[in-house]
Amino acid sequence: MRQFCIYLMGALWALIFVCVSDAQIRRWDTRVVPLESDDAEKRWNEFKAASTVDYCMDFRLEHAPRRGESSYYSGTIYSLNKGHELLTRILIWKSDGDAKAEPSSKPLADFLLKDSPYGCEVWKYANGAAVKLDKPDWRKPMVEGLLYSPFEIISPYKRWEARYFGPGRIGQAVHYFDLRAPADFLKQAGEGVGFDKIRVALSREFNAPVCVEAYGPYNRLLKTLSLGSVKKIDGVWIVSKLELRDDLNRSKDILRFTAAKMKPALPESIFTPQALGKIPEKPLLEEL
């Protein structure tokens, strides 16, 4: 069971967080026994310390506004775990909803994300060069019109101070943890971030993330990321469908992974700012 938690996280730390939104008071479930403070701290620390696996995955992305027609995108995501540093490369193309992105075409977005115990860095390819983004820009969409931003992918809040909120149920027994942004992050990020707290739920059985929500002032729900399904490939459980919803305007991004290779031999050279703007070679992926 512990392997399930580790590999499920390895599919993508940020995108694996899932939840079905509901009012806080209705979600409280007294049938799930609350954790003692020591047990809660142990659960969170074990979750943070869980390792990840390398991967390369193709995906299709649909942006569905509350009203009007959907727009479609496709892309590839690469991830390399160096032990002390997690590197992620994401490329996104415009799509017609069915056709796959052509490797030779110019992508709409090319991002590099670095996560280490010393902090996070985000780079993107713009105007013919790699540009390092400041924290306020982490909340901006990766492609204009989408909801996904580097903030959701790199998830800086996983190292914020965690406070056990209590038990609940989202189709299964979970334990909620509240993460409040540190003062230095809010100061640097300014009003553009707008998050008062992030709420994460870990499953009671696997200690795996099953919920993430972003709240603004006055406990107002801003964003919800929900899991559609998971699938096993190369002996690893991965996410096959996710939905990210803007809870203010009710639009959503529907992300479907279409092919994957777990634990491929990815060259470290594709995870540098200098590599942005050049489409990496993909390993042979298995259709999902």
C-alpha positions as protocol buffer text, in pm:
chain_id: "A"
residue {
  index: 1
  type: MET
  ca { x: 0 y: 0 z: 0 }
}
residue {
  index: 2
  type: ARG
  ca { x: 286 y: 240 z: 73 }
}
residue {
  index: 3
  type: GLN
  ca { x: 415 y: 180 z: -282 }
}
residue {
  index: 4
  type: PHE
  ca { x: 78 y: 301 z: -410 }
}
residue {
  index: 5
  type: CYS
  ca { x: 119 y: 631 z: -227 }
}
residue {
  index: 6
  type: ILE
  ca { x: 475 y: 688 z: -344 }
}
residue {
  index: 7
  type: TYR
  ca { x: 416 y: 609 z: -710 }
}
residue {
  index: 8
  type: LEU
  ca { x: 87 y: 792 z: -724 }
}
residue {
  index: 9
  type: MET
  ca { x: 270 y: 1101 z: -605 }
}
residue {
  index: 10
  type: GLY
  ca { x: 542 y: 1034 z: -857 }
}
residue {
  index: 11
  type: ALA
  ca { x: 301 y: 1076 z: -1147 }
}
residue {
  index: 12
  type: LEU
  ca { x: 297 y: 1449 z: -1074 }
}
residue {
  index: 13
  type: TRP
  ca { x: 318 y: 1609 z: -728 }
}
residue {
  index: 14
  type: ALA
  ca { x: 92 y: 1902 z: -802 }
}
residue {
  index: 15
  type: LEU
  ca { x: -159 y: 1744 z: -1037 }
}
residue {
  index: 16
  type: ILE
  ca { x: -230 y: 1445 z: -816 }
}
residue {
  index: 17
  type: PHE
  ca { x: -400 y: 1662 z: -555 }
}
residue {
  index: 18
  type: VAL
  ca { x: -770 y: 1605 z: -592 }
}
residue {
  index: 19
  type: CYS
  ca { x: -1099 y: 1697 z: -434 }
}
residue {
  index: 20
  type: VAL
  ca { x: -1468 y: 1741 z: -481 }
}
residue {
  index: 21
  type: SER
  ca { x: -1567 y: 2082 z: -350 }
}
residue {
  index: 22
  type: ASP
  ca { x: -1838 y: 2122 z: -90 }
}
residue {
  index: 23
  type: ALA
  ca { x: -1911 y: 2354 z: 196 }
}
residue {
  index: 24
  type: GLN
  ca { x: -1678 y: 2307 z: 488 }
}
residue {
  index: 25
  type: ILE
  ca { x: -1946 y: 2231 z: 747 }
}
residue {
  index: 26
  type: ARG
  ca { x: -2107 y: 1961 z: 530 }
}
residue {
  index: 27
  type: ARG
  ca { x: -1776 y: 1788 z: 465 }
}
residue {
  index: 28
  type: TRP
  ca { x: -1697 y: 1730 z: 831 }
}
residue {
  index: 29
  type: ASP
  ca { x: -1747 y: 1361 z: 906 }
}
residue {
  index: 30
  type: THR
  ca { x: -1741 y: 1254 z: 1272 }
}
residue {
  index: 31
  type: ARG
  ca { x: -1732 y: 886 z: 1170 }
}
residue {
  index: 32
  type: VAL
  ca { x: -1363 y: 927 z: 1088 }
}
residue {
  index: 33
  type: VAL
  ca { x: -1165 y: 934 z: 1411 }
}
residue {
  index: 34
  type: PRO
  ca { x: -949 y: 1249 z: 1449 }
}
residue {
  index: 35
  type: LEU
  ca { x: -573 y: 1206 z: 1474 }
}
residue {
  index: 36
  type: GLU
  ca { x: -374 y: 1288 z: 1783 }
}
residue {
  index: 37
  type: SER
  ca { x: -126 y: 1570 z: 1727 }
}
residue {
  index: 38
  type: ASP
  ca { x: 177 y: 1338 z: 1711 }
}
residue {
  index: 39
  type: ASP
  ca { x: 6 y: 1107 z: 1461 }
}
residue {
  index: 40
  type: ALA
  ca { x: -102 y: 1401 z: 1246 }
}
residue {
  index: 41
  type: GLU
  ca { x: 251 y: 1538 z: 1236 }
}
residue {
  index: 42
  type: LYS
  ca { x: 390 y: 1197 z: 1148 }
}
residue {
  index: 43
  type: ARG
  ca { x: 142 y: 1152 z: 863 }
}
residue {
  index: 44
  type: TRP
  ca { x: 225 y: 1488 z: 708 }
}
residue {
  index: 45
  type: ASN
  ca { x: 601 y: 1440 z: 741 }
}
residue {
  index: 46
  type: GLU
  ca { x: 582 y: 1094 z: 583 }
}
residue {
  index: 47
  type: PHE
  ca { x: 384 y: 1237 z: 294 }
}
residue {
  index: 48
  type: LYS
  ca { x: 633 y: 1519 z: 236 }
}
residue {
  index: 49
  type: ALA
  ca { x: 925 y: 1276 z: 249 }
}
residue {
  index: 50
  type: ALA
  ca { x: 778 y: 1028 z: -2 }
}
residue {
  index: 51
  type: SER
  ca { x: 1000 y: 983 z: -307 }
}
residue {
  index: 52
  type: THR
  ca { x: 898 y: 1025 z: -671 }
}
residue {
  index: 53
  type: VAL
  ca { x: 970 y: 841 z: -995 }
}
residue {
  index: 54
  type: ASP
  ca { x: 1090 y: 979 z: -1329 }
}
residue {
  index: 55
  type: TYR
  ca { x: 836 y: 989 z: -1613 }
}
residue {
  index: 56
  type: CYS
  ca { x: 739 y: 1125 z: -1954 }
}
residue {
  index: 57
  type: MET
  ca { x: 369 y: 1170 z: -2034 }
}
residue {
  index: 58
  type: ASP
  ca { x: 164 y: 1305 z: -2323 }
}
residue {
  index: 59
  type: PHE
  ca { x: -162 y: 1483 z: -2243 }
}
residue {
  index: 60
  type: ARG
  ca { x: -463 y: 1653 z: -2397 }
}
residue {
  index: 61
  type: LEU
  ca { x: -615 y: 1956 z: -2226 }
}
residue {
  index: 62
  type: GLU
  ca { x: -965 y: 2099 z: -2272 }
}
residue {
  index: 63
  type: HIS
  ca { x: -1056 y: 2441 z: -2138 }
}
residue {
  index: 64
  type: ALA
  ca { x: -1432 y: 2448 z: -2082 }
}
residue {
  index: 65
  type: PRO
  ca { x: -1585 y: 2787 z: -1994 }
}
residue {
  index: 66
  type: ARG
  ca { x: -1914 y: 2794 z: -1808 }
}
residue {
  index: 67
  type: ARG
  ca { x: -2073 y: 2917 z: -2130 }
}
residue {
  index: 68
  type: GLY
  ca { x: -1941 y: 2895 z: -2482 }
}
residue {
  index: 69
  type: GLU
  ca { x: -1726 y: 2652 z: -2676 }
}
residue {
  index: 70
  type: SER
  ca { x: -1427 y: 2465 z: -2540 }
}
residue {
  index: 71
  type: SER
  ca { x: -1071 y: 2518 z: -2659 }
}
residue {
  index: 72
  type: TYR
  ca { x: -819 y: 2235 z: -2686 }
}
residue {
  index: 73
  type: TYR
  ca { x: -447 y: 2187 z: -2628 }
}
residue {
  index: 74
  type: SER
  ca { x: -198 y: 1901 z: -2617 }
}
residue {
  index: 75
  type: GLY
  ca { x: 142 y: 1863 z: -2462 }
}
residue {
  index: 76
  type: THR
  ca { x: 418 y: 1661 z: -2304 }
}
residue {
  index: 77
  type: ILE
  ca { x: 553 y: 1666 z: -1951 }
}
residue {
  index: 78
  type: TYR
  ca { x: 893 y: 1530 z: -1844 }
}
residue {
  index: 79
  type: SER
  ca { x: 1010 y: 1479 z: -1484 }
}
residue {
  index: 80
  type: LEU
  ca { x: 1351 y: 1389 z: -1341 }
}
residue {
  index: 81
  type: ASN
  ca { x: 1422 y: 1322 z: -973 }
}
residue {
  index: 82
  type: LYS
  ca { x: 1787 y: 1396 z: -887 }
}
residue {
  index: 83
  type: GLY
  ca { x: 1737 y: 1312 z: -521 }
}
residue {
  index: 84
  type: HIS
  ca { x: 1801 y: 1663 z: -393 }
}
residue {
  index: 85
  type: GLU
  ca { x: 1612 y: 1831 z: -676 }
}
residue {
  index: 86
  type: LEU
  ca { x: 1296 y: 1758 z: -876 }
}
residue {
  index: 87
  type: LEU
  ca { x: 1301 y: 1890 z: -1234 }
}
residue {
  index: 88
  type: THR
  ca { x: 990 y: 1925 z: -1451 }
}
residue {
  index: 89
  type: ARG
  ca { x: 964 y: 2031 z: -1816 }
}
residue {
  index: 90
  type: ILE
  ca { x: 625 y: 2109 z: -1974 }
}
residue {
  index: 91
  type: LEU
  ca { x: 547 y: 2189 z: -2339 }
}
residue {
  index: 92
  type: ILE
  ca { x: 198 y: 2286 z: -2460 }
}
residue {
  index: 93
  type: TRP
  ca { x: 63 y: 2313 z: -2818 }
}
residue {
  index: 94
  type: LYS
  ca { x: -269 y: 2430 z: -2962 }
}
residue {
  index: 95
  type: SER
  ca { x: -484 y: 2140 z: -3073 }
}
residue {
  index: 96
  type: ASP
  ca { x: -818 y: 2068 z: -3241 }
}
residue {
  index: 97
  type: GLY
  ca { x: -919 y: 1837 z: -2958 }
}
residue {
  index: 98
  type: ASP
  ca { x: -838 y: 1512 z: -3134 }
}
residue {
  index: 99
  type: ALA
  ca { x: -508 y: 1548 z: -3318 }
}
residue {
  index: 100
  type: LYS
  ca { x: -185 y: 1507 z: -3125 }
}
residue {
  index: 101
  type: ALA
  ca { x: 71 y: 1782 z: -3120 }
}
residue {
  index: 102
  type: GLU
  ca { x: 331 y: 1770 z: -3394 }
}
residue {
  index: 103
  type: PRO
  ca { x: 680 y: 1745 z: -3238 }
}
residue {
  index: 104
  type: SER
  ca { x: 821 y: 1971 z: -3507 }
}
residue {
  index: 105
  type: SER
  ca { x: 571 y: 2252 z: -3449 }
}
residue {
  index: 106
  type: LYS
  ca { x: 637 y: 2552 z: -3228 }
}
residue {
  index: 107
  type: PRO
  ca { x: 476 y: 2511 z: -2883 }
}
residue {
  index: 108
  type: LEU
  ca { x: 266 y: 2782 z: -2721 }
}
residue {
  index: 109
  type: ALA
  ca { x: 448 y: 2730 z: -2392 }
}
residue {
  index: 110
  type: ASP
  ca { x: 775 y: 2577 z: -2276 }
}
residue {
  index: 111
  type: PHE
  ca { x: 835 y: 2575 z: -1898 }
}
residue {
  index: 112
  type: LEU
  ca { x: 1106 y: 2447 z: -1666 }
}
residue {
  index: 113
  type: LEU
  ca { x: 1033 y: 2405 z: -1295 }
}
residue {
  index: 114
  type: LYS
  ca { x: 1291 y: 2327 z: -1028 }
}
residue {
  index: 115
  type: ASP
  ca { x: 1199 y: 2218 z: -677 }
}
residue {
  index: 116
  type: SER
  ca { x: 1454 y: 2160 z: -401 }
}
residue {
  index: 117
  type: PRO
  ca { x: 1477 y: 2194 z: -21 }
}
residue {
  index: 118
  type: TYR
  ca { x: 1626 y: 2538 z: -83 }
}
residue {
  index: 119
  type: GLY
  ca { x: 1327 y: 2670 z: -276 }
}
residue {
  index: 120
  type: CYS
  ca { x: 1155 y: 2669 z: -614 }
}
residue {
  index: 121
  type: GLU
  ca { x: 1246 y: 2824 z: -948 }
}
residue {
  index: 122
  type: VAL
  ca { x: 1029 y: 2868 z: -1257 }
}
residue {
  index: 123
  type: TRP
  ca { x: 1157 y: 2944 z: -1607 }
}
residue {
  index: 124
  type: LYS
  ca { x: 970 y: 2990 z: -1934 }
}
residue {
  index: 125
  type: TYR
  ca { x: 1070 y: 3042 z: -2295 }
}
residue {
  index: 126
  type: ALA
  ca { x: 962 y: 3386 z: -2419 }
}
residue {
  index: 127
  type: ASN
  ca { x: 1078 y: 3610 z: -2703 }
}
residue {
  index: 128
  type: GLY
  ca { x: 1357 y: 3373 z: -2798 }
}
residue {
  index: 129
  type: ALA
  ca { x: 1510 y: 3337 z: -2451 }
}
residue {
  index: 130
  type: ALA
  ca { x: 1465 y: 3164 z: -2116 }
}
residue {
  index: 131
  type: VAL
  ca { x: 1310 y: 3399 z: -1860 }
}
residue {
  index: 132
  type: LYS
  ca { x: 1310 y: 3334 z: -1485 }
}
residue {
  index: 133
  type: LEU
  ca { x: 970 y: 3418 z: -1334 }
}
residue {
  index: 134
  type: ASP
  ca { x: 919 y: 3606 z: -1009 }
}
residue {
  index: 135
  type: LYS
  ca { x: 671 y: 3467 z: -757 }
}
residue {
  index: 136
  type: PRO
  ca { x: 382 y: 3695 z: -865 }
}
residue {
  index: 137
  type: ASP
  ca { x: 404 y: 3543 z: -1214 }
}
residue {
  index: 138
  type: TRP
  ca { x: 374 y: 3187 z: -1086 }
}
residue {
  index: 139
  type: ARG
  ca { x: -4 y: 3238 z: -1065 }
}
residue {
  index: 140
  type: LYS
  ca { x: -39 y: 3348 z: -1427 }
}
residue {
  index: 141
  type: PRO
  ca { x: -178 y: 3087 z: -1669 }
}
residue {
  index: 142
  type: MET
  ca { x: 81 y: 2884 z: -1856 }
}
residue {
  index: 143
  type: VAL
  ca { x: -115 y: 2964 z: -2173 }
}
residue {
  index: 144
  type: GLU
  ca { x: -355 y: 3257 z: -2198 }
}
residue {
  index: 145
  type: GLY
  ca { x: -709 y: 3135 z: -2141 }
}
residue {
  index: 146
  type: LEU
  ca { x: -614 y: 2830 z: -1934 }
}
residue {
  index: 147
  type: LEU
  ca { x: -642 y: 2786 z: -1557 }
}
residue {
  index: 148
  type: TYR
  ca { x: -326 y: 2585 z: -1498 }
}
residue {
  index: 149
  type: SER
  ca { x: -33 y: 2792 z: -1379 }
}
residue {
  index: 150
  type: PRO
  ca { x: 320 y: 2712 z: -1256 }
}
residue {
  index: 151
  type: PHE
  ca { x: 188 y: 2752 z: -900 }
}
residue {
  index: 152
  type: GLU
  ca { x: -30 y: 2441 z: -934 }
}
residue {
  index: 153
  type: ILE
  ca { x: 253 y: 2243 z: -1090 }
}
residue {
  index: 154
  type: ILE
  ca { x: 540 y: 2328 z: -856 }
}
residue {
  index: 155
  type: SER
  ca { x: 322 y: 2350 z: -543 }
}
residue {
  index: 156
  type: PRO
  ca { x: 542 y: 2565 z: -317 }
}
residue {
  index: 157
  type: TYR
  ca { x: 289 y: 2527 z: -36 }
}
residue {
  index: 158
  type: LYS
  ca { x: 396 y: 2169 z: 34 }
}
residue {
  index: 159
  type: ARG
  ca { x: 672 y: 2311 z: 254 }
}
residue {
  index: 160
  type: TRP
  ca { x: 457 y: 2568 z: 432 }
}
residue {
  index: 161
  type: GLU
  ca { x: 374 y: 2508 z: 795 }
}
residue {
  index: 162
  type: ALA
  ca { x: 97 y: 2251 z: 817 }
}
residue {
  index: 163
  type: ARG
  ca { x: -181 y: 2246 z: 1077 }
}
residue {
  index: 164
  type: TYR
  ca { x: -407 y: 1945 z: 1119 }
}
residue {
  index: 165
  type: PHE
  ca { x: -766 y: 2052 z: 1053 }
}
residue {
  index: 166
  type: GLY
  ca { x: -951 y: 1729 z: 1118 }
}
residue {
  index: 167
  type: PRO
  ca { x: -1108 y: 1419 z: 960 }
}
residue {
  index: 168
  type: GLY
  ca { x: -1359 y: 1401 z: 678 }
}
residue {
  index: 169
  type: ARG
  ca { x: -1473 y: 1198 z: 382 }
}
residue {
  index: 170
  type: ILE
  ca { x: -1446 y: 1253 z: 5 }
}
residue {
  index: 171
  type: GLY
  ca { x: -1567 y: 917 z: -118 }
}
residue {
  index: 172
  type: GLN
  ca { x: -1319 y: 773 z: 136 }
}
residue {
  index: 173
  type: ALA
  ca { x: -1187 y: 861 z: 480 }
}
residue {
  index: 174
  type: VAL
  ca { x: -942 y: 1151 z: 472 }
}
residue {
  index: 175
  type: HIS
  ca { x: -753 y: 1382 z: 705 }
}
residue {
  index: 176
  type: TYR
  ca { x: -736 y: 1755 z: 623 }
}
residue {
  index: 177
  type: PHE
  ca { x: -430 y: 1974 z: 667 }
}
residue {
  index: 178
  type: ASP
  ca { x: -433 y: 2354 z: 634 }
}
residue {
  index: 179
  type: LEU
  ca { x: -126 y: 2530 z: 492 }
}
residue {
  index: 180
  type: ARG
  ca { x: -94 y: 2906 z: 533 }
}
residue {
  index: 181
  type: ALA
  ca { x: 145 y: 3109 z: 322 }
}
residue {
  index: 182
  type: PRO
  ca { x: 448 y: 3240 z: 513 }
}
residue {
  index: 183
  type: ALA
  ca { x: 484 y: 3614 z: 550 }
}
residue {
  index: 184
  type: ASP
  ca { x: 783 y: 3637 z: 318 }
}
residue {
  index: 185
  type: PHE
  ca { x: 593 y: 3461 z: 38 }
}
residue {
  index: 186
  type: LEU
  ca { x: 293 y: 3692 z: 68 }
}
residue {
  index: 187
  type: LYS
  ca { x: 521 y: 3996 z: 80 }
}
residue {
  index: 188
  type: GLN
  ca { x: 706 y: 3895 z: -235 }
}
residue {
  index: 189
  type: ALA
  ca { x: 403 y: 3767 z: -419 }
}
residue {
  index: 190
  type: GLY
  ca { x: 178 y: 4063 z: -345 }
}
residue {
  index: 191
  type: GLU
  ca { x: -190 y: 4083 z: -427 }
}
residue {
  index: 192
  type: GLY
  ca { x: -148 y: 3872 z: -738 }
}
residue {
  index: 193
  type: VAL
  ca { x: -139 y: 3551 z: -535 }
}
residue {
  index: 194
  type: GLY
  ca { x: -453 y: 3610 z: -332 }
}
residue {
  index: 195
  type: PHE
  ca { x: -436 y: 3275 z: -149 }
}
residue {
  index: 196
  type: ASP
  ca { x: -510 y: 3285 z: 222 }
}
residue {
  index: 197
  type: LYS
  ca { x: -458 y: 2910 z: 268 }
}
residue {
  index: 198
  type: ILE
  ca { x: -429 y: 2579 z: 88 }
}
residue {
  index: 199
  type: ARG
  ca { x: -622 y: 2281 z: 223 }
}
residue {
  index: 200
  type: VAL
  ca { x: -489 y: 1933 z: 150 }
}
residue {
  index: 201
  type: ALA
  ca { x: -658 y: 1602 z: 233 }
}
residue {
  index: 202
  type: LEU
  ca { x: -460 y: 1281 z: 273 }
}
residue {
  index: 203
  type: SER
  ca { x: -637 y: 946 z: 247 }
}
residue {
  index: 204
  type: ARG
  ca { x: -657 y: 753 z: 572 }
}
residue {
  index: 205
  type: GLU
  ca { x: -570 y: 424 z: 402 }
}
residue {
  index: 206
  type: PHE
  ca { x: -276 y: 520 z: 177 }
}
residue {
  index: 207
  type: ASN
  ca { x: -170 y: 861 z: 318 }
}
residue {
  index: 208
  type: ALA
  ca { x: -186 y: 978 z: -45 }
}
residue {
  index: 209
  type: PRO
  ca { x: -325 y: 1320 z: -149 }
}
residue {
  index: 210
  type: VAL
  ca { x: -692 y: 1308 z: -244 }
}
residue {
  index: 211
  type: CYS
  ca { x: -776 y: 1677 z: -217 }
}
residue {
  index: 212
  type: VAL
  ca { x: -631 y: 2024 z: -266 }
}
residue {
  index: 213
  type: GLU
  ca { x: -823 y: 2350 z: -246 }
}
residue {
  index: 214
  type: ALA
  ca { x: -710 y: 2711 z: -263 }
}
residue {
  index: 215
  type: TYR
  ca { x: -894 y: 2962 z: -43 }
}
residue {
  index: 216
  type: GLY
  ca { x: -893 y: 3340 z: -49 }
}
residue {
  index: 217
  type: PRO
  ca { x: -991 y: 3588 z: 222 }
}
residue {
  index: 218
  type: TYR
  ca { x: -1305 y: 3513 z: 425 }
}
residue {
  index: 219
  type: ASN
  ca { x: -1262 y: 3139 z: 356 }
}
residue {
  index: 220
  type: ARG
  ca { x: -1377 y: 3180 z: -5 }
}
residue {
  index: 221
  type: LEU
  ca { x: -1297 y: 2882 z: -226 }
}
residue {
  index: 222
  type: LEU
  ca { x: -1103 y: 2989 z: -534 }
}
residue {
  index: 223
  type: LYS
  ca { x: -979 y: 2675 z: -708 }
}
residue {
  index: 224
  type: THR
  ca { x: -1046 y: 2302 z: -691 }
}
residue {
  index: 225
  type: LEU
  ca { x: -842 y: 2020 z: -847 }
}
residue {
  index: 226
  type: SER
  ca { x: -1025 y: 1688 z: -876 }
}
residue {
  index: 227
  type: LEU
  ca { x: -926 y: 1339 z: -984 }
}
residue {
  index: 228
  type: GLY
  ca { x: -1118 y: 1169 z: -1262 }
}
residue {
  index: 229
  type: SER
  ca { x: -936 y: 836 z: -1274 }
}
residue {
  index: 230
  type: VAL
  ca { x: -607 y: 652 z: -1226 }
}
residue {
  index: 231
  type: LYS
  ca { x: -439 y: 375 z: -1424 }
}
residue {
  index: 232
  type: LYS
  ca { x: -150 y: 134 z: -1377 }
}
residue {
  index: 233
  type: ILE
  ca { x: 134 y: 139 z: -1629 }
}
residue {
  index: 234
  type: ASP
  ca { x: 487 y: -3 z: -1605 }
}
residue {
  index: 235
  type: GLY
  ca { x: 390 y: -127 z: -1258 }
}
residue {
  index: 236
  type: VAL
  ca { x: 314 y: 229 z: -1143 }
}
residue {
  index: 237
  type: TRP
  ca { x: -19 y: 392 z: -1059 }
}
residue {
  index: 238
  type: ILE
  ca { x: -64 y: 719 z: -1249 }
}
residue {
  index: 239
  type: VAL
  ca { x: -334 y: 977 z: -1299 }
}
residue {
  index: 240
  type: SER
  ca { x: -522 y: 947 z: -1627 }
}
residue {
  index: 241
  type: LYS
  ca { x: -773 y: 1232 z: -1587 }
}
residue {
  index: 242
  type: LEU
  ca { x: -787 y: 1551 z: -1378 }
}
residue {
  index: 243
  type: GLU
  ca { x: -1011 y: 1857 z: -1359 }
}
residue {
  index: 244
  type: LEU
  ca { x: -907 y: 2198 z: -1234 }
}
residue {
  index: 245
  type: ARG
  ca { x: -1201 y: 2430 z: -1166 }
}
residue {
  index: 246
  type: ASP
  ca { x: -1217 y: 2804 z: -1112 }
}
residue {
  index: 247
  type: ASP
  ca { x: -1478 y: 2821 z: -836 }
}
residue {
  index: 248
  type: LEU
  ca { x: -1545 y: 3189 z: -904 }
}
residue {
  index: 249
  type: ASN
  ca { x: -1641 y: 3178 z: -1273 }
}
residue {
  index: 250
  type: ARG
  ca { x: -1706 y: 2797 z: -1290 }
}
residue {
  index: 251
  type: SER
  ca { x: -1478 y: 2739 z: -1588 }
}
residue {
  index: 252
  type: LYS
  ca { x: -1253 y: 2434 z: -1581 }
}
residue {
  index: 253
  type: ASP
  ca { x: -951 y: 2268 z: -1740 }
}
residue {
  index: 254
  type: ILE
  ca { x: -992 y: 1896 z: -1813 }
}
residue {
  index: 255
  type: LEU
  ca { x: -657 y: 1719 z: -1837 }
}
residue {
  index: 256
  type: ARG
  ca { x: -633 y: 1371 z: -1987 }
}
residue {
  index: 257
  type: PHE
  ca { x: -305 y: 1182 z: -2006 }
}
residue {
  index: 258
  type: THR
  ca { x: -289 y: 985 z: -2331 }
}
residue {
  index: 259
  type: ALA
  ca { x: 47 y: 805 z: -2319 }
}
residue {
  index: 260
  type: ALA
  ca { x: 320 y: 751 z: -2063 }
}
residue {
  index: 261
  type: LYS
  ca { x: 656 y: 597 z: -1984 }
}
residue {
  index: 262
  type: MET
  ca { x: 753 y: 558 z: -1622 }
}
residue {
  index: 263
  type: LYS
  ca { x: 1116 y: 559 z: -1512 }
}
residue {
  index: 264
  type: PRO
  ca { x: 1262 y: 640 z: -1854 }
}
residue {
  index: 265
  type: ALA
  ca { x: 1627 y: 736 z: -1903 }
}
residue {
  index: 266
  type: LEU
  ca { x: 1583 y: 1112 z: -1946 }
}
residue {
  index: 267
  type: PRO
  ca { x: 1892 y: 1325 z: -2015 }
}
residue {
  index: 268
  type: GLU
  ca { x: 1954 y: 1591 z: -1754 }
}
residue {
  index: 269
  type: SER
  ca { x: 2048 y: 1833 z: -2034 }
}
residue {
  index: 270
  type: ILE
  ca { x: 1682 y: 1889 z: -2128 }
}
residue {
  index: 271
  type: PHE
  ca { x: 1614 y: 2029 z: -1778 }
}
residue {
  index: 272
  type: THR
  ca { x: 1821 y: 2347 z: -1807 }
}
residue {
  index: 273
  type: PRO
  ca { x: 1715 y: 2703 z: -1895 }
}
residue {
  index: 274
  type: GLN
  ca { x: 1943 y: 2681 z: -2201 }
}
residue {
  index: 275
  type: ALA
  ca { x: 1738 y: 2387 z: -2333 }
}
residue {
  index: 276
  type: LEU
  ca { x: 1413 y: 2586 z: -2342 }
}
residue {
  index: 277
  type: GLY
  ca { x: 1295 y: 2654 z: -2695 }
}
residue {
  index: 278
  type: LYS
  ca { x: 1425 y: 2316 z: -2816 }
}
residue {
  index: 279
  type: ILE
  ca { x: 1180 y: 2026 z: -2826 }
}
residue {
  index: 280
  type: PRO
  ca { x: 1326 y: 1728 z: -2632 }
}
residue {
  index: 281
  type: GLU
  ca { x: 1329 y: 1382 z: -2780 }
}
residue {
  index: 282
  type: LYS
  ca { x: 1064 y: 1159 z: -2626 }
}
residue {
  index: 283
  type: PRO
  ca { x: 1109 y: 799 z: -2514 }
}
residue {
  index: 284
  type: LEU
  ca { x: 872 y: 539 z: -2652 }
}
residue {
  index: 285
  type: LEU
  ca { x: 543 y: 594 z: -2467 }
}
residue {
  index: 286
  type: GLU
  ca { x: 267 y: 344 z: -2397 }
}
residue {
  index: 287
  type: GLU
  ca { x: -85 y: 448 z: -2496 }
}
residue {
  index: 288
  type: LEU
  ca { x: -326 y: 484 z: -2204 }
}
